[in-house]
């Protein structure tokens, strides 16, 4: 059970770190929480059996790093809205071009 918890903790911790640096950083919280849960389970099993906890510490370190990055990005990332006037002008221009192209089409029965 301890080895399974360590393996799952490592997998989820690495996945959380990868997701925290990608634009999908908000999804990093889910595997980070799962990694923390499996890390705690592995730590409790290792403590009861007097086994080393070096790998479990790596799980916790990666989890803390991913949670820190994801939290930082969540707090300090600002969604900027572009210039809507430019978008409206390009939309109107495309509509006019589409009308011109449709006028050139001849439909026969």
C-alpha positions as CSV (number, residue, x, y, z in Angstrom):
1,X,0.0,0.0,0.0
2,X,2.9,2.3,0.8
3,X,4.5,1.8,-2.6
4,X,1.3,2.3,-4.4
5,X,0.7,5.6,-2.5
6,X,4.2,6.8,-3.3
7,X,3.8,6.0,-7.0
8,X,0.4,7.6,-7.3
9,X,1.6,10.6,-5.3
10,X,4.6,11.1,-7.7
11,X,2.5,10.7,-10.8
12,X,-0.1,13.3,-9.5
13,X,2.7,15.6,-8.3
14,X,4.5,15.6,-11.6
15,X,1.1,16.1,-13.5
16,X,0.3,19.0,-11.2
17,X,3.7,20.7,-11.9
18,X,3.2,20.3,-15.6
19,X,-0.3,21.7,-15.5
20,X,0.7,24.6,-13.3
21,X,3.1,26.0,-16.0
22,X,0.7,25.5,-18.8
23,X,-2.2,27.8,-19.7
24,X,-4.4,25.2,-18.0
25,X,-3.0,26.2,-14.6
26,X,-6.3,26.2,-12.8
27,X,-6.6,22.4,-13.4
28,X,-3.4,21.9,-11.5
29,X,-5.2,22.1,-8.1
30,X,-6.9,18.8,-8.6
31,X,-3.8,16.6,-9.1
32,X,-1.9,18.6,-6.5
33,X,-4.6,17.8,-3.8
34,X,-4.6,14.1,-4.9
35,X,-0.8,14.1,-4.6
36,X,-0.9,15.6,-1.1
37,X,-3.5,13.0,-0.1
38,X,-1.4,10.1,-1.4
39,X,1.7,11.6,0.1
40,X,0.1,11.8,3.5
41,X,-1.0,8.2,3.2
42,X,2.5,7.0,2.2
43,X,4.0,9.1,5.1
44,X,1.7,7.5,7.7
45,X,2.5,4.0,6.4
46,X,6.2,4.7,6.3
47,X,6.2,6.2,9.8
48,X,4.3,3.1,11.2
49,X,6.8,0.7,9.6
50,X,10.0,2.8,10.3
51,X,10.9,3.1,6.6
52,X,12.7,6.0,4.9
53,X,10.6,9.0,3.7
54,X,12.9,10.6,1.1
55,X,10.7,9.9,-1.9
56,X,7.6,11.1,0.0
57,X,9.4,14.4,0.7
58,X,9.9,14.8,-3.0
59,X,6.1,14.3,-3.5
60,X,5.4,17.0,-1.0
61,X,8.0,19.3,-2.5
62,X,6.6,18.9,-6.0
63,X,3.1,19.5,-4.7
64,X,4.1,22.7,-2.9
65,X,5.8,23.9,-6.0
66,X,2.7,23.3,-8.2
67,X,0.3,24.8,-5.7
68,X,2.5,27.9,-5.4
69,X,2.8,28.4,-9.2
70,X,-0.9,27.8,-9.8
71,X,-1.9,30.1,-6.9
72,X,0.5,32.8,-8.1
73,X,-0.9,32.6,-11.7
74,X,-4.5,32.7,-10.4
75,X,-3.9,35.8,-8.3
76,X,-1.7,37.8,-10.6
77,X,-2.9,36.9,-14.1
78,X,-5.1,39.6,-15.6
79,X,-7.5,38.8,-18.5
80,X,-7.1,41.8,-20.8
81,X,-9.8,42.7,-23.3
82,X,-8.5,44.0,-26.6
83,X,-9.6,47.1,-28.4
84,X,-13.2,46.4,-29.3
85,X,-13.3,49.3,-31.8
86,X,-10.7,47.5,-34.0
87,X,-12.7,44.2,-33.7
88,X,-15.9,46.0,-34.8
89,X,-14.1,47.6,-37.8
90,X,-12.7,44.3,-39.0
91,X,-16.0,42.6,-38.5
92,X,-17.8,45.3,-40.6
93,X,-15.0,45.1,-43.3
94,X,-15.5,41.3,-43.5
95,X,-19.2,41.7,-43.9
96,X,-18.8,44.1,-46.7
97,X,-16.3,41.8,-48.5
98,X,-18.8,38.9,-48.1
99,X,-21.6,41.0,-49.6
100,X,-19.4,41.9,-52.6
101,X,-18.5,38.2,-53.1
102,X,-22.2,37.2,-52.9
103,X,-23.2,39.8,-55.5
104,X,-20.9,38.3,-58.0
105,X,-22.5,34.9,-57.8
106,X,-25.1,34.1,-60.5
107,X,-27.7,31.5,-59.7
108,X,-29.5,29.9,-62.6
109,X,-32.3,27.3,-62.6
